[in-house]
Amino acid sequence: MTDSSSLVIRNGSSPAVVHTDVLLVGGGIMSATLGALVKNLEPSWSISLFERLAEPAKESSDPWNNAGTGHSALCELNYTPQRPDGTIDVSKAIKVNQQFQLSRQFWSHGVTQGFLGDPRTFINAVPHVSFARGEADAAYLKARHEALVDNPLFEGIQYIDDRDDIARRLPLMSAGRSDDEKLALNWSEGGTDVDFGSLTRQLLDHLGQSGAELHYNHEVRNLKQNSDSTWTVLVKDTTTGKKTRVNARFVFVGAGGGALHLLQKSGIPEIRGFGGFPVSGQFLKTTNPDLAKGHHAKVYGKPPVGAPPMSVPHLDTRVVNGQLSLMFGPYAGFSPRFLKAGNLTDLPRSIRPNNLFSMLGVGMNSMPLTVYLIKELLKSRSQRVESLLEFAPSIDGDDFELITAGQRVQTIRRNGASGTLEFGTCTVSHSDGTIAGLLGASPGASTAVAAMVDVLESCFPDRLAAWRPRLVDMMPSYGTDLMQDTTLLSDLRRWSDKTLRLTEERELS
Ligand SMILES: Cc1cc2nc3c(=O)[nH]c(=O)nc-3n(C[C@H](O)[C@H](O)[C@H](O)COP(=O)(O)OP(=O)(O)OC[C@H]3O[C@@H](n4cnc5c(N)ncnc54)[C@H](O)[C@@H]3O)c2cc1C
């Protein structure tokens, strides 16, 4: 990297950047987070961002395109599977929780430094709750509680099966429910609802004010590596049709569902064998104040048979623009688009000779998922409302509207002669460290900071020693296993609770 600032040719009101140190593709939470980290570590590096839509955070990072759960494995049962011997595997839960601690710290740093505004505009305290019906599932929650309760990351988690206590905590879910049914909860007071759209916009505002060039209505069409290892990126202004070639020393493909195509076009060997399987989603949403005020929690149930882990039904308190609402879902579905504003040819265009067998292998081995998606697709509105009534039997479905969420492109990875379908997020970077991208959807935005730190570690190994003090300044637990340093964990938790104002009573409309 040079320490030069970007050379910008101004052409009327449309700047044609011909060189940049860092080029970010996409204006979602991932690019915004990476941009903010880089700006902090190397203030003199030039940064240019290209987003195909007219505004940032209009795909998966938009608050109504995702569920806004600050995923820290407090309530999502897919992170705590039961082993055949009945014990609970908590390894994934520990990993996700530690990743979320980094996000909390980075956001707290942002508030302290003033590049993030009032935390109430992007994060709110909402208890995270796992919900079980019937003796067998209640026994699983009891075992899950026992496996987590002594772990400092899950401090304060409760197992509750007393019906009066449940009714007090979850009045909307308890009204109209038979007393005979066995119910149980794992309750964590320290959960959060996060507006990733607001967070993205604030991070990008900060980037813009710090000198980064932010280009909306600009689509990255192609990219090619030059003999000096830099990249030539072809960008199209979608309003004028004008094309620009941008020379970049480092490219981050934060294009969400569009990342697979662009990484394939880059020709880097690391993307060979990867494919994508798009899953669409819908939620039921209400802003009815009586309903919204009757439920203050994110309550996750158990996934139906064959359901992908991210399709676990949940009834969520949402706080967007200071307004309370409830969201239930997701109802999974199928669309070949890789982006909500994508193209019907996205899936077929992603099939290459190098990923054909991975994709065919997944197709043949994913019958329960296919059956599940078909069943979900065929559901009528009243059947969707029925699923909601299992959570809250007294609700009137007419109070809810059906909204379409963002697309999730699940990662297909080569596995021998076949392929496996993965439900997490993964970063793919070229061995020379000049390009990286992010694939997959879950736990997604909540772990954006850990994912982008991963990109920095993979692509800039020779800078890490120099960056370390700044990284620790931004994320005090960087490089530390918080389970081994419980004093640091509780100090940081107290600090971020206070800075993010998560322990305050809040007045919401
Ligand atoms: C239904 C659903 C529920 C979810 N729930 C949660 C949750 O509760 N908690 C959580 O943490 N995460 C959740 N996620 C995941 C989370 O939303 C994503 O992981 C995260 O928003 C991805 O951010 P991103 O920046 O990679 O992608 P995006 O936000 O999709 O941004 C990518 C951007 O790139 C742009 N782009 C694409 N191609 C190009 C191109 N060629 N040129 C220029 N720009 C381009 C797009 O227009 C888009 O703006 C959920 C996702 C979905 C779909």
The ligand as an SDF file (V2000), in Angstrom:
LIG
                    3D

 53 58  0  0  0  0  0  0  0  0999 V2000
  -34.1000  -13.0930    6.5030 C   0  0  0  0  0  0  0  0  0  0  0  0
  -32.7980  -12.7270    7.1220 C   0  0  0  0  0  0  0  0  0  0  0  0
  -32.6970  -12.6270    8.5030 C   0  0  0  0  0  0  0  0  0  0  0  0
  -31.4730  -12.3170    9.0880 C   0  0  0  0  0  0  0  0  0  0  0  0
  -31.4180  -12.1370   10.4360 N   0  0  0  0  0  0  0  0  0  0  0  0
  -30.2570  -11.7430   11.0050 C   0  0  0  0  0  0  0  0  0  0  0  0
  -30.2200  -11.4660   12.3830 C   0  0  0  0  0  0  0  0  0  0  0  0
  -31.2280  -11.5500   13.0770 O   0  0  0  0  0  0  0  0  0  0  0  0
  -29.0370  -11.0840   12.9190 N   0  0  0  0  0  0  0  0  0  0  0  0
  -27.9030  -10.9800   12.1640 C   0  0  0  0  0  0  0  0  0  0  0  0
  -26.8670  -10.6480   12.7120 O   0  0  0  0  0  0  0  0  0  0  0  0
  -27.9210  -11.2280   10.8420 N   0  0  0  0  0  0  0  0  0  0  0  0
  -29.0610  -11.5930   10.2450 C   0  0  0  0  0  0  0  0  0  0  0  0
  -29.1120  -11.8360    8.9060 N   0  0  0  0  0  0  0  0  0  0  0  0
  -27.8610  -11.7800    8.1310 C   0  0  0  0  0  0  0  0  0  0  0  0
  -27.4310  -10.3560    7.8440 C   0  0  0  0  0  0  0  0  0  0  0  0
  -28.5280   -9.6030    7.4090 O   0  0  0  0  0  0  0  0  0  0  0  0
  -26.3540  -10.3880    6.7710 C   0  0  0  0  0  0  0  0  0  0  0  0
  -25.3290  -11.2750    7.1500 O   0  0  0  0  0  0  0  0  0  0  0  0
  -25.7050   -9.0210    6.5680 C   0  0  0  0  0  0  0  0  0  0  0  0
  -26.6670   -8.0030    6.4400 O   0  0  0  0  0  0  0  0  0  0  0  0
  -24.8460   -9.0970    5.3210 C   0  0  0  0  0  0  0  0  0  0  0  0
  -24.2230   -7.8570    5.1220 O   0  0  0  0  0  0  0  0  0  0  0  0
  -23.4550   -7.5900    3.7700 P   0  0  0  0  0  0  0  0  0  0  0  0
  -22.8700   -6.2470    3.8910 O   0  0  0  0  0  0  0  0  0  0  0  0
  -22.5420   -8.7340    3.4750 O   0  0  0  0  0  0  0  0  0  0  0  0
  -24.5770   -7.6900    2.6360 O   0  0  0  0  0  0  0  0  0  0  0  0
  -25.7530   -6.6930    2.2260 P   0  0  0  0  0  0  0  0  0  0  0  0
  -26.3190   -5.9390    3.3450 O   0  0  0  0  0  0  0  0  0  0  0  0
  -26.6800   -7.4980    1.3840 O   0  0  0  0  0  0  0  0  0  0  0  0
  -24.9830   -5.6400    1.3310 O   0  0  0  0  0  0  0  0  0  0  0  0
  -24.4130   -5.9830    0.0900 C   0  0  0  0  0  0  0  0  0  0  0  0
  -24.5470   -4.7720   -0.8100 C   0  0  0  0  0  0  0  0  0  0  0  0
  -23.8160   -5.0080   -2.0080 O   0  0  0  0  0  0  0  0  0  0  0  0
  -24.5290   -4.4390   -3.0760 C   0  0  0  0  0  0  0  0  0  0  0  0
  -24.0600   -5.0730   -4.3000 N   0  0  0  0  0  0  0  0  0  0  0  0
  -24.2760   -6.3390   -4.7090 C   0  0  0  0  0  0  0  0  0  0  0  0
  -23.6560   -6.5620   -5.8890 N   0  0  0  0  0  0  0  0  0  0  0  0
  -23.0280   -5.4000   -6.2150 C   0  0  0  0  0  0  0  0  0  0  0  0
  -22.2270   -5.0000   -7.3030 C   0  0  0  0  0  0  0  0  0  0  0  0
  -21.9360   -5.8350   -8.2980 N   0  0  0  0  0  0  0  0  0  0  0  0
  -21.7500   -3.7400   -7.3360 N   0  0  0  0  0  0  0  0  0  0  0  0
  -22.0370   -2.8680   -6.3290 C   0  0  0  0  0  0  0  0  0  0  0  0
  -22.8120   -3.1900   -5.2800 N   0  0  0  0  0  0  0  0  0  0  0  0
  -23.2810   -4.4540   -5.2220 C   0  0  0  0  0  0  0  0  0  0  0  0
  -25.9790   -4.7180   -2.7290 C   0  0  0  0  0  0  0  0  0  0  0  0
  -26.8620   -3.8490   -3.4110 O   0  0  0  0  0  0  0  0  0  0  0  0
  -25.9830   -4.5130   -1.2270 C   0  0  0  0  0  0  0  0  0  0  0  0
  -26.3300   -3.2010   -0.8670 O   0  0  0  0  0  0  0  0  0  0  0  0
  -30.3210  -12.1180    8.2830 C   0  0  0  0  0  0  0  0  0  0  0  0
  -30.4280  -12.1810    6.8900 C   0  0  0  0  0  0  0  0  0  0  0  0
  -31.6580  -12.4600    6.3070 C   0  0  0  0  0  0  0  0  0  0  0  0
  -31.7540  -12.4750    4.8200 C   0  0  0  0  0  0  0  0  0  0  0  0
  1  2  1  0
  2  3  1  0
  2 52  2  0
  3  4  2  0
  4  5  1  0
  4 50  1  0
  5  6  2  0
  6  7  1  0
  6 13  1  0
  7  8  2  0
  7  9  1  0
  9 10  1  0
 10 11  2  0
 10 12  1  0
 12 13  2  0
 13 14  1  0
 14 15  1  0
 14 50  1  0
 15 16  1  0
 16 17  1  0
 16 18  1  0
 18 19  1  0
 18 20  1  0
 20 21  1  0
 20 22  1  0
 22 23  1  0
 23 24  1  0
 24 25  2  0
 24 26  1  0
 24 27  1  0
 27 28  1  0
 28 29  2  0
 28 30  1  0
 28 31  1  0
 31 32  1  0
 32 33  1  0
 33 34  1  0
 33 48  1  0
 34 35  1  0
 35 36  1  0
 35 46  1  0
 36 37  1  0
 36 45  1  0
 37 38  2  0
 38 39  1  0
 39 40  1  0
 39 45  2  0
 40 41  1  0
 40 42  2  0
 42 43  1  0
 43 44  2  0
 44 45  1  0
 46 47  1  0
 46 48  1  0
 48 49  1  0
 50 51  2  0
 51 52  1  0
 52 53  1  0
M  END
$$$$
